[in-house]
Amino acid sequence: MSVIDTTQYDTLERAEIDRSLPIAPQVYNALRQRIVDNRLGPGAPISETMLARRLDISRTPLRAALQQLAGEGLIVTRPQVGSVVATLDTDRLEEAVFMRGALEEAVVRRLAARGLDEADLAESFAAQKRAADADDYAAFFREDELFHARLAELADVPNAWRMVHSVKGHVDRQRYKLMAGIPYRSMRAYRDHQEIVRHILAGDGEGAAEAMRAHVHSVLELPPAECHAEGEAGGNTRPAAARHAVSQGEERQ
């Protein structure tokens, strides 16, 4: 029997589980984020026993969280091995980009038709700019998620973002690699957001949808194989393989 490396679970000691709230969603979020940012890299074993002990929770909410992650293709079960973190699934990535693009393009068209108060996004843009100026890709990733969720909320279709979130696990892994791998890639995303909102404020639904489409599909600019290789290496440092994409990433800033 192989010995499982428990050091991969060390950061979970800091995952705060609020016992007054449903536990399964908290465990899901904690594990999902660690898969996305590669603290739990491809092939990392998922031990129910060790996770339950580390988080001091029962198996029932843990299994619910793991089932949700498996449903999103982020965890797979291998014969004689058990559950492990999945490698980047190119098919799921492309399918999720397609689905996300369709839904988010509809969201911005709706906002352009209904109108938008720029002040509703002022705080979001301020937070995004701070993170982008500092090239803090982890902070920007969080603000990026909140921005897109906010657009859906302002369009009165918050479930659209929840639906997107349920299918974009592999997209997020690729997005995180892009932000980590290309200097000031977060600044490009910030400027994409500004362009999208400019079209919305102008009542230009098609322009907003086109800008959103380019923004969502930009995750495919760095070949999945490169990001997969980076993930296997287990690092979040900027890869040499990203050099060819730097000029492309800066081009639209």
C-alpha positions in Angstrom: 0.0 0.0 0.0 1.4 3.4 -1.0 1.9 6.1 1.7 -0.1 9.3 1.2 1.9 12.5 1.5 0.0 14.4 4.2 1.8 17.7 3.7 -0.6 18.6 0.9 -3.3 19.0 3.5 -1.3 21.4 5.7 -3.0 24.6 4.5 -6.4 23.1 5.3 -5.7 23.7 9.0 -6.3 27.3 8.1 -9.6 26.6 6.3 -12.1 28.0 8.8 -15.1 25.8 9.1 -18.0 27.7 10.7 -20.0 25.1 12.6 -23.1 27.3 12.6 -23.3 27.1 8.8 -23.7 24.1 6.5 -20.3 22.4 6.4 -20.4 20.7 3.0 -20.3 23.9 1.0 -17.5 25.2 3.1 -15.4 22.1 2.5 -16.3 22.2 -1.2 -15.1 25.8 -1.5 -11.9 25.1 0.4 -10.9 22.1 -1.6 -12.0 23.6 -4.9 -9.9 26.7 -4.4 -6.8 24.5 -3.6 -7.4 22.6 -6.8 -7.7 25.7 -8.8 -4.6 27.4 -7.4 -2.6 24.1 -7.6 -2.0 23.7 -3.9 -3.7 20.3 -4.6 -2.1 19.5 -7.9 -3.1 17.0 -10.6 -2.8 13.4 -9.3 -2.8 14.5 -5.6 -4.6 11.7 -3.6 -7.8 12.6 -1.8 -8.0 10.8 1.5 -11.4 10.9 3.2 -9.8 9.8 6.5 -7.1 12.4 6.5 -9.4 15.2 5.3 -12.0 14.4 7.9 -9.3 14.4 10.6 -7.7 17.6 9.4 -10.9 19.5 9.3 -12.4 17.8 12.3 -15.6 16.9 10.5 -17.7 13.8 9.9 -17.5 11.8 6.6 -21.1 12.8 5.6 -20.5 16.5 4.6 -17.0 15.6 3.3 -18.5 13.1 0.9 -21.1 15.6 -0.2 -18.3 18.0 -1.1 -16.2 15.4 -2.8 -19.2 14.3 -4.9 -19.8 17.9 -6.0 -16.1 18.2 -7.0 -16.3 14.8 -8.8 -19.4 16.0 -10.7 -17.4 19.0 -11.9 -14.6 16.8 -13.1 -12.1 18.1 -10.6 -11.7 14.8 -8.8 -11.6 11.3 -10.4 -11.5 7.8 -9.0 -8.8 5.4 -10.3 -8.8 1.7 -9.8 -6.3 0.5 -7.1 -5.6 4.2 -6.3 -8.8 5.8 -5.1 -9.8 9.4 -5.5 -7.3 11.9 -6.9 -7.2 15.4 -8.3 -8.0 15.3 -12.0 -5.6 16.5 -14.6 -6.8 19.4 -16.8 -9.6 18.2 -19.0 -9.4 20.0 -22.3 -12.8 18.9 -23.4 -14.4 20.1 -20.2 -12.4 23.4 -20.5 -13.6 24.1 -24.0 -17.2 23.1 -23.2 -17.2 25.4 -20.1 -15.8 28.3 -22.1 -18.6 27.8 -24.6 -21.3 27.7 -21.9 -19.8 30.6 -19.9 -19.5 32.8 -23.0 -23.1 32.2 -24.0 -24.5 33.0 -20.5 -22.3 36.0 -19.8 -22.9 37.5 -23.2 -26.6 37.3 -22.5 -26.0 39.0 -19.1 -24.3 42.0 -20.6 -26.8 42.3 -23.4 -29.5 42.4 -20.8 -27.6 45.0 -18.8 -27.1 47.2 -21.8 -30.8 47.1 -22.6 -31.9 47.7 -19.0 -29.3 50.3 -18.0 -26.6 50.2 -15.4 -25.6 52.6 -12.7 -21.8 52.9 -12.9 -21.6 53.6 -9.1 -22.8 50.0 -8.6 -19.4 48.8 -9.8 -17.2 51.5 -8.4 -16.1 49.5 -5.4 -15.4 46.4 -7.5 -13.3 48.4 -10.0 -11.3 50.1 -7.2 -10.5 46.6 -5.7 -9.6 45.2 -9.1 -7.2 48.1 -9.9 -5.4 47.7 -6.6 -4.8 44.0 -7.2 -3.9 44.6 -10.9 -1.5 47.4 -10.1 0.3 45.2 -7.6 0.2 42.2 -10.0 -1.4 40.3 -7.2 -3.0 37.6 -9.3 -4.5 35.7 -6.3 -6.3 38.8 -5.1 -7.3 39.8 -8.6 -8.7 36.3 -9.2 -11.1 36.7 -6.2 -12.1 40.2 -7.4 -12.7 38.9 -10.9 -15.1 36.3 -9.6 -17.0 38.9 -7.6 -17.2 41.2 -10.6 -18.8 38.6 -12.9 -21.2 37.5 -10.1 -22.1 41.2 -9.6 -22.9 41.7 -13.3 -25.4 38.8 -13.1 -26.8 40.1 -9.9 -27.3 43.6 -11.4 -29.0 42.0 -14.4 -31.4 40.3 -12.0 -30.2 36.8 -13.1 -27.9 35.8 -10.2 -28.5 32.1 -10.9 -26.8 32.6 -14.3 -23.5 33.0 -12.5 -24.2 30.1 -10.2 -24.7 28.0 -13.2 -21.5 29.2 -14.8 -19.6 28.5 -11.6 -20.9 24.9 -11.5 -19.2 24.0 -14.8 -16.1 26.2 -14.9 -13.7 24.4 -12.6 -11.2 23.5 -15.3 -11.6 27.1 -16.7 -10.6 28.5 -13.4 -7.5 26.3 -13.2 -6.5 27.6 -16.6 -7.3 31.2 -15.7 -5.2 31.0 -12.5 -2.3 29.6 -14.5 -2.6 32.5 -17.0 -2.6 35.1 -14.2 0.2 33.4 -12.4 2.2 32.7 -15.6 2.0 36.0 -17.5 3.3 39.2 -15.9 0.4 41.8 -15.4 -2.1 39.4 -17.0 -4.5 40.6 -14.3 -4.2 44.2 -15.7 -5.3 43.0 -19.1 -8.4 41.4 -17.5 -9.1 44.6 -15.5 -9.0 46.6 -18.8 -11.3 44.0 -20.4 -13.8 44.6 -17.6 -13.6 48.3 -18.2 -14.3 47.8 -21.9 -17.2 45.6 -21.3 -18.8 48.1 -18.9 -18.1 51.0 -21.3 -20.3 49.2 -23.9 -23.0 48.5 -21.3 -23.1 52.1 -20.2 -23.4 53.2 -23.9 -26.4 50.8 -24.4 -24.3 48.8 -26.9 -25.4 45.3 -26.2 -23.6 43.7 -29.1 -20.4 45.6 -28.3 -20.6 44.4 -24.7 -21.3 40.9 -25.8 -18.4 40.9 -28.2 -16.0 42.3 -25.5 -17.3 39.6 -23.1 -16.8 36.9 -25.7 -13.2 37.9 -26.2 -12.6 38.2 -22.5 -14.0 34.7 -21.7 -12.2 33.0 -24.6 -8.9 34.6 -23.7 -8.4 31.7 -21.3 -7.6 29.5 -24.4 -4.7 31.6 -25.5 -2.1 29.6 -23.5 -2.3 26.0 -24.7 -3.8 23.7 -22.0 -0.8 21.3 -22.4 1.5 24.0 -21.2 -0.6 24.8 -18.2 -1.0 21.1 -17.5 2.8 20.6 -17.5 3.1 23.6 -15.2 0.5 22.0 -12.9 2.3 18.7 -12.8 5.4 20.5 -11.7 3.4 21.8 -8.7 4.5 25.4 -8.9 2.7 28.8 -9.3 5.7 30.7 -10.5 5.7 32.3 -13.9 6.8 29.7 -16.4 9.3 30.2 -19.1 6.8 28.8 -21.5 4.6 31.9 -21.0 7.2 34.2 -22.6 5.6 33.9 -26.0 2.3 35.0 -24.6 3.5 38.0 -22.7 3.4 40.3 -25.7 0.0 39.0 -26.7 -1.3 39.6 -23.2 0.1 43.1 -23.0 -1.1 43.9 -26.5 -4.7 44.5 -25.4 -3.9 46.4 -22.2 
